[in-house]
Amino acid sequence: MPSTADNHEPGLGFLLSNLGRLLRHEYDRRVQQEGLGLTRAQWLILRQVSEHEGCLQRELAEALRIETSTVGRHVERLVAAGWLERRDDVWDGRAYRLHLQPKARNTLARLKRLTVALRDEYFAGLSPERREALIDDLQIIQRNLLASRVRTGGQPPNHVIHQEIPPTH
């Protein structure tokens, strides 16, 4: 079988990078069309808080790989706009726990519908079996790359360390 370089087809890295960029831009465009009034950073913060209700700002910053001070500024704006609530941590009086306000829950439900609609569009033409196989194959590639990186003396990138990737069967 000829290599990708021989037949001038785009390589996997190029395709994945391009797909990631296209997905981000299309999702951002649709979020803007919805008129939610949120920046990418703000809706990412809301999504993360929804998945880890009651998290500390420091934990949020670590999970999103954003400076704590930057997260603090975004959280301040989200609190002022009624998206988030800060509650004192019962164990540490200097820390705040973050909780979603009803407004944020409704918006996240809208974002979820938007996500499902976009996913249905980009998976159009692929059977459920092929979709599942594609995701499985990409997870195998991800595991292989992470293992190779560790094997050659590197550490996995921070954003992957916390991701649970199920083993193949």
Helices and strands as residue ranges (DSSP letters): H 4-7, H 12-34, H 40-51, H 57-64, H 68-80, E 84-88, E 96-100, H 102-122, H 128-151, H 158-161
